[in-house]
Amino acid sequence: MSYNELKYLLDEITPLLLTHGYRPTYYFEGSPVTGSEGLVVEIKIERPLSQEDLTLVKKLMRVFGVEICGETNERC
């Protein structure tokens, strides 16, 4: 995933979370540069997502080929 694709994805997810009363905090690790191990983005919110919101966020992420980790606190 390129930097521009990641920015577009976060620009789509952030308003969704904010309008549903979540306050996301993003943590970035790594680099989107070709040849690196990639970029890890952690999205932390103060309360669990509703089932509907979780399903929508997962669908958006899968469209971009994003690997979803940490649903049960495990790491990828």
N, CA, C and O of each residue as an XYZ file, in Angstrom:
304
protein
N       0.846     -1.167      0.000
C       0.000      0.000      0.000
C       0.892      1.231      0.000
O       1.842      1.324      0.778
N       0.585      2.154     -0.861
C       1.360      3.387     -0.944
C       0.892      4.375      0.126
O      -0.155      4.204      0.751
N       1.704      5.406      0.308
C       1.350      6.468      1.244
C       0.013      7.092      0.854
O      -0.833      7.334      1.715
N      -0.184      7.356     -0.448
C      -1.424      7.991     -0.910
C      -2.643      7.107     -0.662
O      -3.708      7.607     -0.298
N      -2.494      5.798     -0.856
C      -3.611      4.877     -0.581
C      -3.933      4.860      0.909
O      -5.100      4.856      1.300
N      -2.892      4.851      1.735
C      -3.107      4.873      3.185
C      -3.796      6.164      3.605
O      -4.728      6.139      4.409
N      -3.347      7.279      3.071
C      -3.974      8.558      3.406
C      -5.441      8.561      2.997
O      -6.298      9.025      3.749
N      -5.731      8.045      1.808
C      -7.112      7.989      1.344
C      -7.958      7.107      2.278
O      -9.075      7.476      2.641
N      -7.424      5.956      2.657
C      -8.146      5.050      3.553
C      -8.425      5.722      4.898
O      -9.550      5.667      5.396
N      -7.413      6.354      5.485
C      -7.613      7.029      6.772
C      -8.567      8.207      6.640
O      -9.317      8.502      7.570
N      -8.546      8.887      5.488
C      -9.499      9.977      5.244
C     -10.936      9.459      5.145
O     -11.877     10.206      5.415
N     -11.116      8.209      4.765
C     -12.448      7.596      4.709
C     -12.890      7.090      6.088
O     -14.047      7.251      6.474
N     -11.966      6.483      6.817
C     -12.303      5.872      8.110
C     -12.516      6.918      9.202
O     -13.429      6.782     10.016
N     -11.688      7.954      9.226
C     -11.751      8.942     10.313
C     -13.125      9.605     10.442
O     -13.676      9.618     11.543
N     -13.707     10.159      9.365
C     -15.038     10.766      9.524
C     -16.106      9.759      9.967
O     -17.011     10.098     10.730
N     -15.990      8.533      9.485
C     -16.928      7.491      9.884
C     -16.873      7.286     11.396
O     -17.907      7.249     12.064
N     -15.663      7.154     11.926
C     -15.505      6.954     13.361
C     -15.982      8.173     14.154
O     -16.670      8.033     15.165
N     -15.615      9.355     13.694
C     -15.999     10.575     14.411
C     -17.508     10.786     14.430
O     -18.061     11.171     15.460
N     -18.180     10.541     13.317
C     -19.636     10.746     13.281
C     -20.388      9.724     14.123
O     -21.536      9.957     14.502
N     -19.749      8.591     14.419
C     -20.388      7.589     15.268
C     -19.925      7.682     16.720
O     -20.155      6.765     17.508
N     -19.275      8.787     17.072
C     -18.931      9.052     18.459
C     -17.621      8.453     18.953
O     -17.360      8.446     20.156
N     -16.790      7.948     18.036
C     -15.489      7.399     18.429
C     -14.430      8.474     18.223
O     -14.544      9.301     17.318
N     -13.407      8.461     19.059
C     -12.292      9.387     18.892
C     -11.034      8.564     18.623
O     -10.385      8.096     19.559
N     -10.689      8.387     17.353
C      -9.537      7.549     17.027
C      -8.210      8.251     17.300
O      -8.074      9.460     17.112
N      -7.244      7.467     17.744
C      -5.861      7.903     17.870
C      -5.045      6.957     17.009
O      -5.188      5.739     17.112
N      -4.191      7.511     16.160
C      -3.414      6.709     15.226
C      -1.954      6.657     15.660
O      -1.372      7.670     16.048
N      -1.377      5.469     15.590
C       0.038      5.259     15.863
C       0.658      4.638     14.617
O       0.150      3.649     14.089
N       1.755      5.222     14.153
C       2.421      4.760     12.941
C       3.789      4.201     13.287
O       4.511      4.750     14.119
N       4.135      3.091     12.628
C       5.430      2.462     12.833
C       5.912      1.931     11.488
O       5.124      1.389     10.713
N       7.177      2.084     11.216
C       7.729      1.587      9.966
C       7.724      2.642      8.884
O       7.663      3.841      9.158
N       7.790      2.173      7.639
C       7.879      3.081      6.498
C       7.162      2.472      5.295
O       7.233      1.263      5.072
N       6.466      3.319      4.514
C       5.806      2.812      3.311
C       6.761      2.708      2.120
O       6.326      2.435      1.001
N       8.054      2.923      2.352
C       9.044      2.912      1.273
C       9.209      1.497      0.727
O       9.263      0.533      1.491
N       9.287      1.379     -0.597
C       9.499      0.086     -1.238
C      10.794     -0.531     -0.736
O      11.821      0.143     -0.658
N      10.742     -1.807     -0.398
C      11.910     -2.505      0.106
C      11.969     -2.552      1.617
O      12.794     -3.275      2.175
N      11.119     -1.803      2.293
C      11.080     -1.863      3.752
C      10.053     -2.911      4.169
O       9.380     -3.508      3.329
N       9.948     -3.120      5.453
C       8.989     -4.112      5.954
C       7.559     -3.609      5.922
O       6.627     -4.360      6.210
N       7.382     -2.363      5.578
C       6.033     -1.823      5.462
C       5.681     -0.894      6.599
O       6.508     -0.592      7.459
N       4.463     -0.455      6.588
C       3.963      0.501      7.562
C       2.869     -0.150      8.387
O       1.954     -0.773      7.848
N       2.973     -0.001      9.696
C       1.950     -0.508     10.610
C       1.216      0.696     11.172
O       1.831      1.646     11.658
N      -0.108      0.644     11.101
C      -0.925      1.712     11.668
C      -1.836      1.085     12.709
O      -2.625      0.191     12.403
N      -1.721      1.560     13.941
C      -2.627      1.113     14.997
C      -3.677      2.197     15.184
O      -3.360      3.382     15.288
N      -4.931      1.768     15.223
C      -6.028      2.695     15.474
C      -6.606      2.327     16.829
O      -7.135      1.232     17.016
N      -6.499      3.248     17.765
C      -7.036      2.999     19.103
C      -8.228      3.913     19.328
O      -8.209      5.091     18.970
N      -9.264      3.345     19.928
C     -10.460      4.111     20.266
C     -10.789      3.825     21.723
O     -10.351      2.823     22.287
N     -11.570      4.724     22.327
C     -11.814      4.628     23.772
C     -12.858      3.582     24.159
O     -12.978      3.231     25.332
N     -13.603      3.092     23.193
C     -14.606      2.051     23.488
C     -14.709      1.121     22.288
O     -14.321      1.486     21.179
N     -15.229     -0.072     22.509
C     -15.334     -1.030     21.393
C     -16.283     -0.532     20.299
O     -17.258      0.168     20.574
N     -15.978     -0.903     19.066
C     -16.860     -0.595     17.951
C     -18.124     -1.437     18.047
O     -18.087     -2.579     18.506
N     -19.236     -0.869     17.613
C     -20.445     -1.671     17.503
C     -20.200     -2.701     16.399
O     -19.297     -2.526     15.581
N     -20.974     -3.744     16.370
C     -20.805     -4.788     15.359
C     -20.950     -4.221     13.951
O     -20.204     -4.604     13.050
N     -21.899     -3.315     13.756
C     -22.115     -2.709     12.444
C     -20.916     -1.863     12.020
O     -20.468     -1.939     10.876
N     -20.397     -1.052     12.953
C     -19.242     -0.209     12.640
C     -18.001     -1.060     12.372
O     -17.221     -0.761     11.468
N     -17.823     -2.107     13.150
C     -16.680     -3.000     12.954
C     -16.742     -3.654     11.578
O     -15.730     -3.736     10.883
N     -17.911     -4.114     11.189
C     -18.082     -4.732      9.877
C     -17.756     -3.749      8.762
O     -17.079     -4.111      7.800
N     -18.227     -2.512      8.877
C     -17.970     -1.499      7.858
C     -16.480     -1.156      7.771
O     -15.933     -1.065      6.672
N     -15.825     -0.969      8.908
C     -14.392     -0.650      8.920
C     -13.595     -1.797      8.306
O     -12.674     -1.562      7.524
N     -13.940     -3.034      8.653
C     -13.245     -4.194      8.086
C     -13.408     -4.249      6.570
O     -12.450     -4.531      5.849
N     -14.629     -3.979      6.083
C     -14.861     -3.995      4.638
C     -14.031     -2.937      3.939
O     -13.435     -3.203      2.896
N     -13.986     -1.735      4.504
C     -13.172     -0.671      3.913
C     -11.705     -1.079      3.863
O     -11.029     -0.852      2.859
N     -11.217     -1.674      4.929
C      -9.816     -2.076      4.986
C      -9.515     -3.209      4.010
O      -8.457     -3.220      3.380
N     -10.420     -4.144      3.882
C     -10.196     -5.263      2.961
C     -10.163     -4.803      1.510
O      -9.432     -5.370      0.698
N     -10.950     -3.776      1.175
C     -10.934     -3.223     -0.178
C      -9.521     -2.767     -0.540
O      -9.100     -2.878     -1.691
N      -8.796     -2.253      0.452
C      -7.440     -1.771      0.238
C      -6.388     -2.844      0.494
O      -5.192     -2.572      0.386
N      -6.814     -4.055      0.830
C      -5.861     -5.141      1.072
C      -5.127     -5.025      2.384
O      -4.001     -5.507      2.506
N      -5.741     -4.393      3.373
C      -5.109     -4.186      4.676
C      -5.301     -5.422      5.549
O      -6.396     -5.979      5.622
N      -4.229     -5.842      6.205
C      -4.292     -6.955      7.143
C      -4.764     -6.417      8.487
O      -4.199     -5.452      9.002
N      -5.791     -7.029      9.055
C      -6.368     -6.569     10.318
C      -5.828     -7.442     11.442
O      -5.980     -8.663     11.418
N      -5.202     -6.812     12.418
C      -4.608     -7.528     13.547
C      -5.143     -6.959     14.859
O      -5.697     -5.861     14.899
N      -4.968     -7.711     15.902
C      -5.235     -7.200     17.226
C      -6.673     -7.256     17.688
O      -7.010     -6.659     18.710
N      -7.528     -7.955     16.968
C      -8.916     -8.012     17.407
C      -9.041     -8.709     18.769
O      -9.952     -8.419     19.545
N      -8.128     -9.615     19.038
C      -8.117    -10.295     20.343
C      -6.747    -10.086     20.999
O      -6.247    -10.948     21.721
N      -6.153     -8.912     20.726
C      -4.860     -8.503     21.268
C      -3.686     -9.319     20.756
O      -2.607     -9.260     21.347
N      -3.855    -10.077     19.680
C      -2.692    -10.739     19.111
C      -2.036     -9.822     18.088
O      -2.680     -8.926     17.543
N      -0.769    -10.047     17.833
C      -0.011     -9.243     16.877
C       0.123    -10.039     15.586
O       0.127    -11.270     15.609
N       0.232     -9.342     14.469
C       0.454    -10.001     13.180
C       1.901    -10.420     13.053
O       2.290    -10.993     12.035
